[in-house]
Amino acid sequence: MATYTYTIDYVPPSNNEFIGRDNHIAYQKKKKEWADIIGWLCRPRPKKPIPYAKVTLRYYFPNRMRRDPDNYSGKFILDGLTKMGIIEDDSFYHIRLNLELGGIDTKHPHTEIVIEELDESEFLH
C-alpha cells in the first residue's frame, strides 16, 4: 500500500482561535485557506481518494509555549485532504488519526502529514 508524505510550511491555527467565538466568517475563510494550502502543497496526489488510511500529523512549533494537543486536532488539514481528493473521508470509519509533537523548529515551524494507505481488512481489525 502507498504512503504519501507532505510538508506544509505552516502550523495551522489552534482550535481556540475559533471555538466558542462568534467569528464564522473568519473560520470559513481560514478553512478555505487551508484547503488551498493542501491543494498547492500536497503533491503528488493519489489517482483516486484513499478510502482507508492512517494519517499522522506532526507539528513543529516555533517555540516551547504551552499548547494542548486537542487544540491541534487537524480539522483544517483533514477537511483539506478530503476536499482535495487525497482521502475519501475524514471520519472514524475511514481514518486512524495520530497527532504528534515533532519538536521545536524556531527557524522553520511546519507541519508534516503522513498518509499510509490501508486496505479495508487491515483497517477494520
N, CA, C and O atoms as a GROMACS GRO file, in nm:
protein
  500
    1MET      N    1   0.084  -0.117   0.000
    1MET     CA    2   0.000   0.000   0.000
    1MET      C    3   0.090   0.124   0.000
    1MET      O    4   0.202   0.122   0.052
    2ALA      N    5   0.040   0.229  -0.057
    2ALA     CA    6   0.118   0.351  -0.075
    2ALA      C    7   0.124   0.437   0.051
    2ALA      O    8   0.034   0.433   0.135
    3THR      N    9   0.231   0.515   0.062
    3THR     CA   10   0.246   0.614   0.168
    3THR      C   11   0.278   0.748   0.102
    3THR      O   12   0.362   0.757   0.013
    4TYR      N   13   0.210   0.851   0.147
    4TYR     CA   14   0.230   0.987   0.097
    4TYR      C   15   0.277   1.073   0.214
    4TYR      O   16   0.217   1.072   0.321
    5THR      N   17   0.385   1.147   0.192
    5THR     CA   18   0.438   1.236   0.295
    5THR      C   19   0.444   1.378   0.238
    5THR      O   20   0.499   1.402   0.131
    6TYR      N   21   0.386   1.469   0.312
    6TYR     CA   22   0.381   1.609   0.269
    6TYR      C   23   0.432   1.699   0.382
    6TYR      O   24   0.415   1.668   0.500
    7THR      N   25   0.496   1.808   0.345
    7THR     CA   26   0.539   1.909   0.442
    7THR      C   27   0.473   2.041   0.408
    7THR      O   28   0.483   2.090   0.296
    8ILE      N   29   0.405   2.097   0.506
    8ILE     CA   30   0.340   2.227   0.492
    8ILE      C   31   0.424   2.326   0.572
    8ILE      O   32   0.455   2.300   0.689
    9ASP      N   33   0.460   2.435   0.513
    9ASP     CA   34   0.549   2.532   0.577
    9ASP      C   35   0.478   2.621   0.680
    9ASP      O   36   0.521   2.733   0.706
   10TYR      N   37   0.372   2.570   0.736
   10TYR     CA   38   0.294   2.644   0.835
   10TYR      C   39   0.243   2.546   0.940
   10TYR      O   40   0.240   2.425   0.918
   11VAL      N   41   0.204   2.599   1.053
   11VAL     CA   42   0.131   2.523   1.155
   11VAL      C   43  -0.010   2.581   1.157
   11VAL      O   44  -0.026   2.703   1.163
   12PRO      N   45  -0.113   2.496   1.151
   12PRO     CA   46  -0.249   2.551   1.150
   12PRO      C   47  -0.281   2.624   1.280
   12PRO      O   48  -0.215   2.602   1.381
   13PRO      N   49  -0.382   2.710   1.276
   13PRO     CA   50  -0.419   2.781   1.398
   13PRO      C   51  -0.478   2.685   1.501
   13PRO      O   52  -0.531   2.580   1.468
   14SER      N   53  -0.467   2.724   1.625
   14SER     CA   54  -0.529   2.648   1.734
   14SER      C   55  -0.680   2.655   1.720
   14SER      O   56  -0.734   2.756   1.675
   15ASN      N   57  -0.748   2.548   1.760
   15ASN     CA   58  -0.895   2.549   1.762
   15ASN      C   59  -0.947   2.659   1.853
   15ASN      O   60  -1.058   2.708   1.833
   16ASN      N   61  -0.868   2.698   1.953
   16ASN     CA   62  -0.910   2.805   2.045
   16ASN      C   63  -0.937   2.937   1.974
   16ASN      O   64  -1.009   3.023   2.024
   17GLU      N   65  -0.878   2.953   1.856
   17GLU     CA   66  -0.898   3.076   1.780
   17GLU      C   67  -1.043   3.088   1.732
   17GLU      O   68  -1.090   3.198   1.702
   18PHE      N   69  -1.114   2.974   1.724
   18PHE     CA   70  -1.249   2.975   1.665
   18PHE      C   71  -1.358   2.919   1.756
   18PHE      O   72  -1.471   2.967   1.751
   19ILE      N   73  -1.328   2.819   1.838
   19ILE     CA   74  -1.430   2.753   1.918
   19ILE      C   75  -1.487   2.849   2.022
   19ILE      O   76  -1.413   2.914   2.095
   20GLY      N   77  -1.620   2.855   2.028
   20GLY     CA   78  -1.686   2.939   2.127
   20GLY      C   79  -1.684   3.086   2.095
   20GLY      O   80  -1.714   3.170   2.180
   21ARG      N   81  -1.648   3.118   1.973
   21ARG     CA   82  -1.643   3.258   1.933
   21ARG      C   83  -1.741   3.280   1.819
   21ARG      O   84  -1.779   3.187   1.748
   22ASP      N   85  -1.780   3.403   1.803
   22ASP     CA   86  -1.878   3.437   1.701
   22ASP      C   87  -1.808   3.491   1.576
   22ASP      O   88  -1.837   3.602   1.531
   23ASN      N   89  -1.718   3.412   1.522
   23ASN     CA   90  -1.645   3.459   1.405
   23ASN      C   91  -1.652   3.356   1.292
   23ASN      O   92  -1.550   3.306   1.245
   24HIS      N   93  -1.773   3.326   1.250
   24HIS     CA   94  -1.797   3.224   1.147
   24HIS      C   95  -1.731   3.261   1.014
   24HIS      O   96  -1.682   3.174   0.942
   25ILE      N   97  -1.731   3.389   0.982
   25ILE     CA   98  -1.671   3.432   0.855
   25ILE      C   99  -1.520   3.407   0.858
   25ILE      O  100  -1.464   3.358   0.760
   26ALA      N  101  -1.456   3.442   0.968
   26ALA     CA  102  -1.311   3.417   0.980
   26ALA      C  103  -1.281   3.268   0.976
   26ALA      O  104  -1.182   3.226   0.916
   27TYR      N  105  -1.366   3.187   1.040
   27TYR     CA  106  -1.348   3.042   1.040
   27TYR      C  107  -1.356   2.987   0.897
   27TYR      O  108  -1.270   2.910   0.855
   28GLN      N  109  -1.460   3.025   0.823
   28GLN     CA  110  -1.477   2.976   0.686
   28GLN      C  111  -1.362   3.022   0.596
   28GLN      O  112  -1.317   2.947   0.509
   29LYS      N  113  -1.316   3.143   0.618
   29LYS     CA  114  -1.203   3.195   0.540
   29LYS      C  115  -1.077   3.113   0.568
   29LYS      O  116  -1.004   3.077   0.475
   30LYS      N  117  -1.051   3.084   0.695
   30LYS     CA  118  -0.933   3.006   0.732
   30LYS      C  119  -0.944   2.862   0.681
   30LYS      O  120  -0.845   2.803   0.637
   31LYS      N  121  -1.064   2.806   0.686
   31LYS     CA  122  -1.086   2.670   0.636
   31LYS      C  123  -1.056   2.663   0.486
   31LYS      O  124  -0.991   2.569   0.440
   32LYS      N  125  -1.102   2.762   0.410
   32LYS     CA  126  -1.075   2.767   0.266
   32LYS      C  127  -0.926   2.786   0.242
   32LYS      O  128  -0.868   2.724   0.153
   33GLU      N  129  -0.864   2.873   0.320
   33GLU     CA  130  -0.720   2.898   0.306
   33GLU      C  131  -0.641   2.769   0.323
   33GLU      O  132  -0.549   2.741   0.246
   34TRP      N  133  -0.677   2.689   0.423
   34TRP     CA  134  -0.606   2.563   0.446
   34TRP      C  135  -0.636   2.460   0.338
   34TRP      O  136  -0.548   2.381   0.304
   35ALA      N  137  -0.757   2.458   0.285
   35ALA     CA  138  -0.786   2.368   0.172
   35ALA      C  139  -0.700   2.406   0.052
   35ALA      O  140  -0.648   2.319  -0.018
   36ASP      N  141  -0.683   2.537   0.029
   36ASP     CA  142  -0.598   2.582  -0.081
   36ASP      C  143  -0.452   2.543  -0.056
   36ASP      O  144  -0.384   2.500  -0.149
   37ILE      N  145  -0.404   2.559   0.067
   37ILE     CA  146  -0.266   2.522   0.101
   37ILE      C  147  -0.244   2.373   0.074
   37ILE      O  148  -0.144   2.334   0.014
   38ILE      N  149  -0.340   2.292   0.118
   38ILE     CA  150  -0.332   2.147   0.093
   38ILE      C  151  -0.330   2.120  -0.057
   38ILE      O  152  -0.251   2.038  -0.105
   39GLY      N  153  -0.415   2.189  -0.131
   39GLY     CA  154  -0.421   2.172  -0.276
   39GLY      C  155  -0.290   2.207  -0.345
   39GLY      O  156  -0.249   2.138  -0.439
   40TRP      N  157  -0.224   2.314  -0.300
   40TRP     CA  158  -0.100   2.356  -0.363
   40TRP      C  159   0.019   2.269  -0.325
   40TRP      O  160   0.102   2.236  -0.409
   41LEU      N  161   0.027   2.231  -0.196
   41LEU     CA  162   0.149   2.170  -0.146
   41LEU      C  163   0.147   2.018  -0.132
   41LEU      O  164   0.253   1.956  -0.123
   42CYS      N  165   0.031   1.957  -0.131
   42CYS     CA  166   0.025   1.812  -0.114
   42CYS      C  167   0.026   1.744  -0.251
   42CYS      O  168  -0.078   1.710  -0.308
   43ARG      N  169   0.146   1.726  -0.300
   43ARG     CA  170   0.168   1.664  -0.430
   43ARG      C  171   0.284   1.567  -0.418
   43ARG      O  172   0.378   1.596  -0.343
   44PRO      N  173   0.285   1.457  -0.487
   44PRO     CA  174   0.179   1.410  -0.576
   44PRO      C  175   0.060   1.359  -0.497
   44PRO      O  176   0.071   1.320  -0.380
   45ARG      N  177  -0.053   1.359  -0.563
   45ARG     CA  178  -0.176   1.308  -0.502
   45ARG      C  179  -0.202   1.167  -0.555
   45ARG      O  180  -0.156   1.130  -0.663
   46PRO      N  181  -0.277   1.091  -0.478
   46PRO     CA  182  -0.316   0.960  -0.531
   46PRO      C  183  -0.411   0.979  -0.651
   46PRO      O  184  -0.475   1.083  -0.663
   47LYS      N  185  -0.417   0.879  -0.737
   47LYS     CA  186  -0.504   0.888  -0.856
   47LYS      C  187  -0.651   0.898  -0.818
   47LYS      O  188  -0.730   0.961  -0.888
   48LYS      N  189  -0.686   0.834  -0.707
   48LYS     CA  190  -0.823   0.846  -0.656
   48LYS      C  191  -0.814   0.857  -0.504
   48LYS      O  192  -0.715   0.815  -0.445
   49PRO      N  193  -0.917   0.914  -0.441
   49PRO     CA  194  -0.911   0.932  -0.295
   49PRO      C  195  -0.888   0.799  -0.222
   49PRO      O  196  -0.944   0.696  -0.258
   50ILE      N  197  -0.804   0.804  -0.120
   50ILE     CA  198  -0.772   0.686  -0.040
   50ILE      C  199  -0.889   0.657   0.053
   50ILE      O  200  -0.926   0.742   0.134
   51PRO      N  201  -0.949   0.538   0.044
   51PRO     CA  202  -1.067   0.508   0.126
   51PRO      C  203  -1.035   0.480   0.273
   51PRO      O  204  -1.115   0.514   0.360
   52TYR      N  205  -0.920   0.417   0.302
   52TYR     CA  206  -0.883   0.383   0.439
   52TYR      C  207  -0.737   0.421   0.460
   52TYR      O  208  -0.651   0.384   0.380
   53ALA      N  209  -0.710   0.495   0.567
   53ALA     CA  210  -0.573   0.543   0.586
   53ALA      C  211  -0.542   0.567   0.732
   53ALA      O  212  -0.630   0.591   0.815
   54LYS      N  213  -0.414   0.560   0.761
   54LYS     CA  214  -0.360   0.608   0.888
   54LYS      C  215  -0.299   0.743   0.856
   54LYS      O  216  -0.210   0.753   0.772
   55VAL      N  217  -0.348   0.848   0.921
   55VAL     CA  218  -0.300   0.984   0.898
   55VAL      C  219  -0.225   1.031   1.022
   55VAL      O  220  -0.280   1.034   1.132
   56THR      N  221  -0.099   1.067   1.003
   56THR     CA  222  -0.017   1.120   1.112
   56THR      C  223   0.009   1.267   1.083
   56THR      O  224   0.057   1.303   0.976
   57LEU      N  225  -0.023   1.352   1.181
   57LEU     CA  226   0.007   1.494   1.174
   57LEU      C  227   0.114   1.523   1.277
   57LEU      O  228   0.095   1.499   1.396
   58ARG      N  229   0.226   1.574   1.230
   58ARG     CA  230   0.340   1.602   1.317
   58ARG      C  231   0.368   1.752   1.311
   58ARG      O  232   0.401   1.807   1.206
   59TYR      N  233   0.353   1.818   1.426
   59TYR     CA  234   0.368   1.963   1.434
   59TYR      C  235   0.505   2.001   1.487
   59TYR      O  236   0.553   1.945   1.585
   60TYR      N  237   0.567   2.097   1.420
   60TYR     CA  238   0.694   2.155   1.463
   60TYR      C  239   0.667   2.302   1.492
   60TYR      O  240   0.656   2.383   1.400
   61PHE      N  241   0.656   2.336   1.619
   61PHE     CA  242   0.621   2.472   1.661
   61PHE      C  243   0.745   2.561   1.668
   61PHE      O  244   0.857   2.511   1.677
   62PRO      N  245   0.724   2.694   1.665
   62PRO     CA  246   0.839   2.785   1.668
   62PRO      C  247   0.900   2.806   1.806
   62PRO      O  248   1.009   2.862   1.818
   63ASN      N  249   0.828   2.761   1.911
   63ASN     CA  250   0.879   2.782   2.047
   63ASN      C  251   0.815   2.680   2.142
   63ASN      O  252   0.733   2.599   2.100
   64ARG      N  253   0.854   2.685   2.268
   64ARG     CA  254   0.806   2.589   2.367
   64ARG      C  255   0.680   2.635   2.440
   64ARG      O  256   0.645   2.579   2.544
   65MET      N  257   0.612   2.735   2.389
   65MET     CA  258   0.488   2.782   2.450
   65MET      C  259   0.393   2.661   2.473
   65MET      O  260   0.386   2.571   2.389
   66ARG      N  261   0.324   2.663   2.584
   66ARG     CA  262   0.232   2.553   2.617
   66ARG      C  263   0.120   2.545   2.514
   66ARG      O  264   0.054   2.645   2.485
   67ARG      N  265   0.098   2.425   2.459
   67ARG     CA  266  -0.008   2.400   2.363
   67ARG      C  267  -0.074   2.267   2.397
   67ARG      O  268  -0.005   2.170   2.427
   68ASP      N  269  -0.206   2.264   2.392
   68ASP     CA  270  -0.280   2.140   2.418
   68ASP      C  271  -0.304   2.064   2.287
   68ASP      O  272  -0.346   2.125   2.188
   69PRO      N  273  -0.277   1.933   2.285
   69PRO     CA  274  -0.296   1.856   2.162
   69PRO      C  275  -0.439   1.864   2.107
   69PRO      O  276  -0.458   1.864   1.985
   70ASP      N  277  -0.539   1.872   2.196
   70ASP     CA  278  -0.677   1.874   2.145
   70ASP      C  279  -0.708   2.003   2.070
   70ASP      O  280  -0.807   2.008   1.996
   71ASN      N  281  -0.627   2.106   2.086
   71ASN     CA  282  -0.646   2.230   2.011
   71ASN      C  283  -0.581   2.225   1.873
   71ASN      O  284  -0.594   2.318   1.794
   72TYR      N  285  -0.511   2.116   1.845
   72TYR     CA  286  -0.448   2.094   1.715
   72TYR      C  287  -0.496   1.960   1.659
   72TYR      O  288  -0.416   1.874   1.624
   73SER      N  289  -0.627   1.946   1.653
   73SER     CA  290  -0.690   1.820   1.614
   73SER      C  291  -0.674   1.787   1.467
   73SER      O  292  -0.702   1.675   1.425
   74GLY      N  293  -0.631   1.883   1.388
   74GLY     CA  294  -0.613   1.857   1.245
   74GLY      C  295  -0.734   1.890   1.161
   74GLY      O  296  -0.739   1.854   1.044
   75LYS      N  297  -0.832   1.957   1.217
   75LYS     CA  298  -0.958   1.987   1.148
   75LYS      C  299  -0.935   2.048   1.010
   75LYS      O  300  -0.986   1.997   0.910
   76PHE      N  301  -0.859   2.156   1.002
   76PHE     CA  302  -0.838   2.222   0.874
   76PHE      C  303  -0.763   2.132   0.776
   76PHE      O  304  -0.793   2.132   0.656
   77ILE      N  305  -0.667   2.057   0.826
   77ILE     CA  306  -0.588   1.969   0.740
   77ILE      C  307  -0.673   1.855   0.687
   77ILE      O  308  -0.673   1.828   0.567
   78LEU      N  309  -0.746   1.788   0.776
   78LEU     CA  310  -0.828   1.674   0.733
   78LEU      C  311  -0.937   1.718   0.636
   78LEU      O  312  -0.964   1.649   0.537
   79ASP      N  313  -1.000   1.831   0.662
   79ASP     CA  314  -1.102   1.881   0.569
   79ASP      C  315  -1.039   1.912   0.434
   79ASP      O  316  -1.099   1.884   0.330
   80GLY      N  317  -0.918   1.970   0.434
   80GLY     CA  318  -0.849   1.998   0.308
   80GLY      C  319  -0.810   1.871   0.233
   80GLY      O  320  -0.823   1.865   0.111
   81LEU      N  321  -0.762   1.770   0.306
   81LEU     CA  322  -0.727   1.643   0.241
   81LEU      C  323  -0.849   1.580   0.176
   81LEU      O  324  -0.838   1.520   0.069
   82THR      N  325  -0.964   1.592   0.241
   82THR     CA  326  -1.088   1.538   0.185
   82THR      C  327  -1.132   1.620   0.065
   82THR      O  328  -1.164   1.564  -0.040
   83LYS      N  329  -1.135   1.750   0.079
   83LYS     CA  330  -1.180   1.838  -0.029
   83LYS      C  331  -1.092   1.824  -0.154
   83LYS      O  332  -1.142   1.832  -0.266
   84MET      N  333  -0.963   1.803  -0.135
   84MET     CA  334  -0.871   1.791  -0.248
   84MET      C  335  -0.863   1.649  -0.304
   84MET      O  336  -0.785   1.623  -0.395
   85GLY      N  337  -0.944   1.557  -0.250
   85GLY     CA  338  -0.949   1.423  -0.306
   85GLY      C  339  -0.830   1.336  -0.273
   85GLY      O  340  -0.801   1.241  -0.346
   86ILE      N  341  -0.762   1.366  -0.163
   86ILE     CA  342  -0.648   1.283  -0.122
   86ILE      C  343  -0.697   1.167  -0.037
   86ILE      O  344  -0.654   1.053  -0.055
   87ILE      N  345  -0.788   1.196   0.057
   87ILE     CA  346  -0.854   1.089   0.132
   87ILE      C  347  -1.004   1.096   0.100
   87ILE      O  348  -1.057   1.202   0.068
   88GLU      N  349  -1.068   0.981   0.108
   88GLU     CA  350  -1.210   0.973   0.072
   88GLU      C  351  -1.299   1.040   0.176
   88GLU      O  352  -1.397   1.107   0.142
   89ASP      N  353  -1.264   1.022   0.303
   89ASP     CA  354  -1.350   1.070   0.411
   89ASP      C  355  -1.261   1.086   0.535
   89ASP      O  356  -1.165   1.011   0.552
   90ASP      N  357  -1.294   1.182   0.620
   90ASP     CA  358  -1.212   1.201   0.741
   90ASP      C  359  -1.284   1.154   0.868
   90ASP      O  360  -1.255   1.200   0.978
   91SER      N  361  -1.377   1.061   0.851
   91SER     CA  362  -1.449   1.008   0.967
   91SER      C  363  -1.371   0.893   1.030
   91SER      O  364  -1.276   0.840   0.972
   92PHE      N  365  -1.413   0.855   1.152
   92PHE     CA  366  -1.351   0.742   1.221
   92PHE      C  367  -1.359   0.612   1.140
   92PHE      O  368  -1.278   0.522   1.160
   93TYR      N  369  -1.455   0.604   1.051
   93TYR     CA  370  -1.474   0.482   0.972
   93TYR      C  371  -1.378   0.473   0.854
   93TYR      O  372  -1.375   0.373   0.782
   94HIS      N  373  -1.298   0.580   0.834
   94HIS     CA  374  -1.208   0.582   0.720
   94HIS      C  375  -1.064   0.615   0.754
   94HIS      O  376  -0.973   0.581   0.678
   95ILE      N  377  -1.041   0.681   0.867
   95ILE     CA  378  -0.903   0.713   0.902
   95ILE      C  379  -0.872   0.680   1.048
   95ILE      O  380  -0.960   0.681   1.135
   96ARG      N  381  -0.747   0.650   1.071
   96ARG     CA  382  -0.691   0.645   1.206
   96ARG      C  383  -0.601   0.767   1.215
   96ARG      O  384  -0.514   0.788   1.130
   97LEU      N  385  -0.622   0.847   1.316
   97LEU     CA  386  -0.550   0.973   1.327
   97LEU      C  387  -0.449   0.969   1.440
   97LEU      O  388  -0.480   0.930   1.552
   98ASN      N  389  -0.327   1.010   1.409
   98ASN     CA  390  -0.220   1.023   1.509
   98ASN      C  391  -0.174   1.168   1.509
   98ASN      O  392  -0.142   1.224   1.404
   99LEU      N  393  -0.172   1.229   1.626
   99LEU     CA  394  -0.121   1.364   1.642
   99LEU      C  395   0.010   1.355   1.720
   99LEU      O  396   0.016   1.289   1.824
  100GLU      N  397   0.113   1.422   1.670
  100GLU     CA  398   0.243   1.415   1.735
  100GLU      C  399   0.308   1.553   1.741
  100GLU      O  400   0.289   1.635   1.651
  101LEU      N  401   0.382   1.577   1.846
  101LEU     CA  402   0.470   1.692   1.852
  101LEU      C  403   0.601   1.648   1.791
  101LEU      O  404   0.672   1.565   1.849
  102GLY      N  405   0.634   1.701   1.676
  102GLY     CA  406   0.758   1.663   1.610
  102GLY      C  407   0.878   1.727   1.676
  102GLY      O  408   0.989   1.675   1.669
  103GLY      N  409   0.855   1.840   1.738
  103GLY     CA  410   0.963   1.910   1.803
  103GLY      C  411   0.947   2.060   1.789
  103GLY      O  412   0.840   2.109   1.753
  104ILE      N  413   1.053   2.130   1.819
  104ILE     CA  414   1.056   2.275   1.809
  104ILE      C  415   1.148   2.309   1.693
  104ILE      O  416   1.259   2.258   1.684
  105ASP      N  417   1.102   2.395   1.605
  105ASP     CA  418   1.183   2.442   1.494
  105ASP      C  419   1.169   2.593   1.489
  105ASP      O  420   1.077   2.646   1.425
  106THR      N  421   1.259   2.663   1.556
  106THR     CA  422   1.248   2.808   1.570
  106THR      C  423   1.262   2.882   1.438
  106THR      O  424   1.209   2.992   1.422
  107LYS      N  425   1.331   2.823   1.343
  107LYS     CA  426   1.354   2.890   1.215
  107LYS      C  427   1.253   2.851   1.108
  107LYS      O  428   1.230   2.927   1.014
  108HIS      N  429   1.193   2.735   1.123
  108HIS     CA  430   1.105   2.686   1.016
  108HIS      C  431   0.989   2.604   1.076
  108HIS      O  432   0.984   2.483   1.055
  109PRO      N  433   0.896   2.669   1.150
  109PRO     CA  434   0.783   2.592   1.201
  109PRO      C  435   0.705   2.533   1.083
  109PRO      O  436   0.684   2.600   0.982
  110HIS      N  437   0.662   2.408   1.097
  110HIS     CA  438   0.593   2.344   0.987
  110HIS      C  439   0.511   2.226   1.036
  110HIS      O  440   0.515   2.190   1.154
  111THR      N  441   0.438   2.168   0.945
  111THR     CA  442   0.355   2.050   0.974
  111THR      C  443   0.389   1.942   0.873
  111THR      O  444   0.394   1.967   0.753
  112GLU      N  445   0.412   1.822   0.923
  112GLU     CA  446   0.432   1.706   0.836
  112GLU      C  447   0.304   1.623   0.837
  112GLU      O  448   0.244   1.600   0.942
  113ILE      N  449   0.264   1.580   0.720
  113ILE     CA  450   0.145   1.496   0.705
  113ILE      C  451   0.192   1.365   0.642
  113ILE      O  452   0.252   1.365   0.534
  114VAL      N  453   0.164   1.254   0.709
  114VAL     CA  454   0.198   1.123   0.654
  114VAL      C  455   0.067   1.045   0.641
  114VAL      O  456  -0.005   1.026   0.739
  115ILE      N  457   0.038   1.001   0.520
  115ILE     CA  458  -0.084   0.924   0.493
  115ILE      C  459  -0.042   0.786   0.446
  115ILE      O  460   0.020   0.771   0.341
  116GLU      N  461  -0.076   0.686   0.527
  116GLU     CA  462  -0.045   0.548   0.493
  116GLU      C  463  -0.173   0.480   0.451
  116GLU      O  464  -0.266   0.464   0.531
  117GLU      N  465  -0.179   0.439   0.327
  117GLU     CA  466  -0.297   0.373   0.274
  117GLU      C  467  -0.310   0.235   0.339
  117GLU      O  468  -0.213   0.160   0.350
  118LEU      N  469  -0.432   0.202   0.382
  118LEU     CA  470  -0.460   0.072   0.442
  118LEU      C  471  -0.567   0.003   0.358
  118LEU      O  472  -0.654   0.068   0.301
  119ASP      N  473  -0.560  -0.130   0.352
  119ASP     CA  474  -0.672  -0.197   0.286
  119ASP      C  475  -0.785  -0.214   0.387
  119ASP      O  476  -0.763  -0.206   0.508
  120GLU      N  477  -0.902  -0.239   0.338
  120GLU     CA  478  -1.022  -0.241   0.424
  120GLU      C  479  -1.009  -0.344   0.534
  120GLU      O  480  -1.044  -0.316   0.649
  121SER      N  481  -0.959  -0.464   0.504
  121SER     CA  482  -0.950  -0.567   0.608
  121SER      C  483  -0.849  -0.528   0.716
  121SER      O  484  -0.871  -0.556   0.834
  122GLU      N  485  -0.740  -0.463   0.677
  122GLU     CA  486  -0.640  -0.417   0.774
  122GLU      C  487  -0.699  -0.306   0.860
  122GLU      O  488  -0.672  -0.300   0.980
  123PHE      N  489  -0.778  -0.220   0.800
  123PHE     CA  490  -0.837  -0.108   0.874
  123PHE      C  491  -0.938  -0.157   0.977
  123PHE      O  492  -0.943  -0.105   1.088
  124LEU      N  493  -1.018  -0.254   0.941
  124LEU     CA  494  -1.126  -0.300   1.027
  124LEU      C  495  -1.078  -0.384   1.144
  124LEU      O  496  -1.156  -0.412   1.235
  125HIS      N  497  -0.952  -0.425   1.144
  125HIS     CA  498  -0.901  -0.507   1.255
  125HIS      C  499  -0.826  -0.425   1.355
  125HIS      O  500  -0.776  -0.479   1.454
   0.00000   0.00000   0.00000
